């Protein structure tokens, strides 16, 4: 690739400071990281509800409905994990190695993350034992423990990965460009997983699904046998009851067979993605260099927490992120359930996530221009208010007719804009708050600051998974028989929660004060002090 183009893309200077090769290596590590993050974030809940049948009607964990238990496990584990991030941030700030403070974690944690990711999908559990109640609590407990351990291991690499961006350069425009490209790579990595995994699972398990047309054809072909069941001496007094029983007999055992196949598909997909991702972590480690790290004596965790609360600009970003936790719930588990059970084609989940990509790519390209023209703050506020309006419109349009689905598809394309802007600008703004903290206190605290970004991400994943799985209960979906009682409730939960979250996350940013001009002045003052 042309070096002049790459320097222009990243805003770098030939032979001085961070170079395009490093920025690409950083982005490639993020690409691999999102293979792992997405297979867990989007499919561990579906693995539990659909492959292990915790979402089947009648399955309980003690006295709690199985789907509800999974929802609270996802919420509790991810919130617990999110609040581990400040601890890991403090550890990063204390790290001193010949490779730097953030880079070495890409090397150290690649294989442990891979092992724990595969462990989450080990096909050793029996869906039949969950379904009949003989091993429900034990299976749930083991999966829960493994998942929590995965989250801890993942945090150990995730926090320093994003903190590394502030160590590559202290130029806010260059850093913003690097993060723009890195987030594009991350989006593509996540997109590959969300598009192809449901296509694979949907096609390979199609033989176990019976649509209304399939059932009608079976009834037509087996009409003589059904007639005998209702004739003289037959066991049923109506053809409808006889047909229902006949279909039930055909389906018998298919729920378990479907679940058994599904658990193996998820395991193999996880294994393939992990094998592909691990070398990307090592590549990112080998081809980057830390230039801007604090040389002060490492401080205690308590000191770093106090430091965090001195960074009021960062706290506004965190509050905004927490309030925006449900803004993309349609792209998490809830979207997959909607495609699988309401649209009756889980492969459409890939289309749902793919529709967001064009808007996200446009936003990614425009972010540097928007930041210069309107500042990061106002770009963030405006696109989220816009996203809230789009989701409100989608709710009132609905989904029960083809033309309505087309309108909603256009809405998803538009929703890619706030999603793309958020994915990039938030990281860039946190990078600016690192400079703000150093300007204010003399300490950079990259680890503790970027721990807040991963905390925001995990709160979003927690809320998204919780709402998605809990909607299975609200819509009364049976993941064993594929029956749905209230599809409209699933739609309402996904869209209304997203719209409210879009509007809410914009509010704290009205009080954010760092502009591009102010950031440049702070960096100049910091450099003057050092000299």
N, C-alpha and C positions, 0 to 999 in steps of 0.2 A: 504494500500500500504506500502511496506517495507520502514522503515524510513531511513535505510542506503542508499537505492537507491535514495530516494528523496533528501537527503543531497548531494549525488554525482551529481544528476541532476542539482540542483540549486547552487552547490558550497558553501553550507552553513556549519557551524560548530555546532554540537549538543550543545545546551545550551548557545551558544554565538551569539549575534547579531540576525539578521533576520533568521527566521526558515521556513521550508517548508510549514507549515500550512498558514503562511502569504503570501508566494509566490503564493500558490494555490488560496487563497482568492482573491488576487490581479488579478490573471488570470481569475477567474470566473466572477469578476466584468466586466472585458474587454469582456468576452464572451457575457454577457447580453447587454453591451453597443453597441456591433456590431449588435445585433438584431435590435436595434433602428436606428443606423447609416445607416445600409444597406437598410432597408425598405424605408428610406427617400432618401438616396443617389442613389439607383438604380431605384426606382419606382415612386417617386413623379412626375418626368417628364413624365413618361409613363401614369400615372394617368391623367395628364393634357392633353396630346396629344391624348390618345386612349380612356380613360374612359369619359373625358369631351369633347372630340373631337376638341380641339384646333389645332390638327394636320390635321384635315380634309381639303380637298381642298376647297378654297373659304372662309374659316373662317378667319376673320380679327379682330384685336384689333385696332380700329380706322382705320388708313390707313396701318397698319403693318400686314403682314401675321401672322397667329396664331402661327405656329411652330417657326417662327423667334422671335416672342414676347416671347414665352416660353424660347427659348434659351438665350435671353438677360436677362430675369428675373433670370434664374438659375445662369448666369455669374455674374450679378450685385449683387444679394442677397448674393452669396457665397463669392465674393470678399469683400463686405461690412462686412460680418461675419468674414472673415479671419483677417481683420484689427481691429476687436474687440478683437482678442486674446491677443495682447499686453496689452490692458486695463485690461482684466481679469487676465492676468499674474501679473500685478501690484497689483490688488486687492488681489490675492493669497499671494503675498509677504507681504502684510499688515495684512493678517489674523492672529489673535492670539486667539486660543480657547484651552480648556482643552484637545481636541482631536488632536490638531496640526493645521497646516495651509492648508493641502491638503485633508486629510481624511474627514472632516466634509461635504464637498460638495457632497460626495457620498450619505450621509444621507439626506442632505437638498434638493437636486435637483432630486432625483429619481422620485418622483411623478409628479412634474411639467413637467419634460421631457416626461413622459408617457402621460400626458394630452395633451400636445402640439403635440405630434406625432400622436395621434388619431385624433386631430382636423384637421391636414393636409389632412386627408382622409375622412372627414365627408361626407356621401352620401346625402347631402341636396341640392347639385347643380344639375341642369338639363342639361344633354348633348344635349337634343333637343333644349333648349333655347339658348345654345351656338351655335349649328349648324345653327339655323335659324336667329341668330343675335339679338334676343330679350333681351338676358341677357349676352352677351359676355363680354363686358367691366366690368360690375359689378362683374361677377363671377371671372374674371381674377384678378381684384383688391383685392377682398376678399382673394382669395387663396394666392396671392402674399404677403399680409400683414401677414397672418397666418404663412406662410413659413418663413418670416423674423423673426417673433417673436420666432418661433421654433429654428431658428439658434442661436439666442441670448441665449435662455435658455440652449440649448445644450452646447454652449461654456462655460457656467458657471460651468458645470461638467467636460467637456472634458479636459480643461487645467489643473486643479488640479489633475485629475486622472493620467495623464502621469507624472506630476511633482512629484507625490507620490513615484515614483520609486527611485528618488534620496534621498528621506527621509528615505527609508527603509534601505539602505546601501550605503557606499561610496567606496566599493570595486568594481572596474570596471568589474572584471571577474564575480563576483556574480551578480552584477546588469545586466550584459549582459546576463547571464543565465536566470535570472528572466524575463527579457524582451523577451528573445527567447521563453520561454514557454507561456508568456502572449500573444505574437503576434500569436503563434500557436492557442491558444484558440480563439483569435479574428478572425483569419482566418476561423476556423471551424464555429464560430457563423455566420460570414458573408456568408460562404458557404452554410449553412443550408437555409438561406433566399434566396440566389440567385439560388439555385437548386430547392427548392420546390414551391416557389411562382409562377414562370412561368409555372411549371407543372400543378399547380392548375388552374391558369387562362386559360392556353391553353386548358385543358381538358373540363372545364366547359363552355367555349365559343365556342367550336368546332362546335356546331350545327349551329352557325351563319356564318360559313366560307364556301365558295364555291370554291373548287379547280377546275382546268381545267377538271379533270376526273369527278367530280360531275356534272359540267355543260354539259359535253358531254353525260353523262348518262341521264340527264334530257331532253336534246334535243332529244335523241333517243326515250325515253319513250313518249314524247309529240309530236312526229313527225306529227301525223295526225292534231293536233290542229295548229301547226305551218304552215302546208301545207295550211290549210284553210285561214290563214292570208295572204298568198301570191297568192292564187288562184284567180279565176275570182271574182271580187268584193272585194278582199282582200285589206287591207290598205298598204301593203308593196310590193315593186317590186322585192325583192330578199329574199331568205330564210335566208341569213346571217342577214339582218336587222330585219327580223321578229323574229329570234331566240334571237338576242340581246335585243329586246324590251321585249320578253317573259321572259327572264332571269331577266331583270331589274324589271319587275313586281313582280317576285318571291322574289327578294332581297329587294323590297321596305319595309321599316320599320325595316329590320333586323339590319341595322347599329345602329339605336337608341336602339333597344332591346339589342344588343351586348354591347353597351356602358353602358346602365343601369345596366346590370348584372355585368359588369367589375368593376364599381365603388363600388358596394357592396362587391365584392370579395376582393378588395384592403382594404376596410374598416375593414372587418372581420380579414384579415391577420394581419393588423396593430394592431388591438385590442388584438389578441392572443399573438403576439410577445411582446407587451408592458406588458401584464399581466405576461408573463414568465420572462421578463427582470428585472422588478422592484425589486423582492426579491434578485437578484444577486448583485445589487448595495448595498443593506443593508448588505448583507453577506460580501462583500468586505470591507465595513466600519467597521464592527464589529470585523473582524479578522486580521486587520493589525495594525502596530504601527510605528509611526514616531520617528526616532532616530537622524537624521542629518538635523537639520533646523537652520537657522541663528537666532541669538538672538539679532541682532542689531535693533535699533529703525526703524520702518517702514518708508520707504522713499516715496516721492511723485511720481506720474506717470511720471512727467518730468525727475526726477532723474533716474528712472528705464529705460526710453528710452535712456538716455545718457549712462547708464550702458550697455545697449544692444549694443550700437555702440562701446563700448570698447572691446566687445567680438568678435574679428575679425574671430576667428575660427567658431563661431556660424553663423556669417553672410555668410561665404562660404557655409555652409550647407543649409542655407535658399536660397541662390542664386541657388544652385544645385537643390533644391526641386522645385523652381519656374520653372526653365528650364525643369525639368522633369515632369511638370504637365500633359502632354499628353501621358506619357509612357504606361499607363494602360487604355487608352481610350476604348480598346476593352472589358474591363471587366466592364465598366459602361453602361450607357444607349445605346450607340452606338452598343455594342455587342448584346443587347436585340433586337434592331431594325433589326439588320442584321439577327438574327435567325428567327424573326417573319415574316419579309417581304421578305427577299431574300431566306432563306432556307425554309420558310413557315412552321416553327414549333418552336414556342417560347420556348417550353420545351428544345430545343437544347441549349438555353442560359445557362441552368444549366450545360450542358455538356461542353460548352466553358469554364465556370468558374471552373468546376471540373477538366478539363485537366491541369489547371495551378497548382492544389494542389500538385501532386506528386513532381514536381520540387521545389515547395515552401517548402514542408516538408523536402526534402533532404537538401535544403539550410539552413533551420532552424536548422537541426541537425549539419550541418557542420560549421555554423557561429562561434561558440566558437573556433573550431580548426583553421578555416581560419584566425580569428582575431589574434590568437597566432602566426601562421605560417607566415602570410603575412601582418598583421596589418589590422585594419578596413578600413583604407583609401584605400589601394590597392585592398582589396577584393571588395569594393564598385565600384571602377573605372573599374576593369576588368569585373565584371559581367554585368555592364551596356553597355560597349562596345560590349560584347558578345550578349546582348539582341538586340542592334541596328542592328547587322549583321543578327541575326535570323529574325527580322521583315523585313529587306530589302529583304532577300531571300523569305519570304512569299509573299511579294508584287509581285515579279517577277514570282513566281509559279502560283498565282491566285487561284481561287476557283471553276471554272466552270466545273470541271470533278471530279468523285469520287476519283481518285488517288491523285488529287491535294488537296482535302479536307483532305485526310489521311496525306499528307506531312504537311499541315498547322496544323493539330491536333498534330503532333510531335513537330512542332514549338511552339505551345502553352504550351506543357509540358516543353520544354526548357525555355520558357519565365517565368515559375514559379521560376526559379533560381534567376534572378535579382529581381523579385518581392519579393520573400522570404527574400533575403539578405537585400534589401532596408527596408522592414518592420521591421527588427530587428536592423540592424547596425545603422540606422539613429537615433533611440531612444538612443542607447548606446553611440553614438558619442556626442549627445546633452548632455547626462549625464556627459560625460567627459568635455564638455565645461563649465558645471556648476562648476566643480572642477577648471578648468582653470581660470574662472572669479574670484573665491574666492582666488586663488593663486595670481592673478594679482592685485585685488582691495580690498580683504578682505571681499567682499560681494558675497553670493552665487547666489541669484536671481533665485531660482528654477522656480518660477511662470513665470517670464518674459522670461526665456530661453525655457521652454517647451511650452510656448505660441507660439513659432516659429515652433515647430513641428506640432501643430494643425493648424497653419497658412498654413504650407506646405500641409498638408492633404486636407485642404479646397480649396486651390488653385487648387490642383489636381482634386478634385471633381467638382469645378467650370469649369475648362477647359474641363474635361471629359463630363460633362453634356452639356456644350455649344456645343462642337464638335458633340456629339451624336445627340442632337435635331436639330442642324443646318443642319446636314447631311440629315435629313428628307426632308428639303427644297431642298438641292442640288440634292438629288436622286429623287425628285418629287414623294414622297410617299404620298398617300391619306390614312390617318388612319381610315377613315370611310368605304371606299370600298376595302381597302387592295391592291390597284393598285400601281405598281412601274414602273416608267419610266426609271430610270438609276441606276440599282443596282451596276454597276461597279464603279460609282462615290462614292457610300457609302463605298465600299471596299477600294478604293484608299484613301479616307479621313481618315478612321480609321487606316490603316496600315502605311501610309507615315507619318502621324503626330506622331504616336507612335515611329517609327524608328528615326526620327529627334530628338525627345525628349530624347530618350535613349542616343544618342551620346552627346547631348548638356549638359545633367546633369552631365556627367563625367568631363567636363572641369574644373569647379571651384575647384574640389577636388584635382587636382594636386597641389594646393597651400595650402592645409590643412596640418598642421604640428604636431598635437598631435598624439603621438605614445603610445602604451601601457606602454612602459618604462617611457616616459615623464609623463604620467598620474600618475603612481605610485610615481614618485619623487615629483610631485606637492602635492599629498595627504600627503606624509611623511613630507614635509616642512610645510604644513598647520597645521598638528598635532603638530609639534615642536613649531610653533608660539603660539598655544593655550596653550601648557604646560608652 
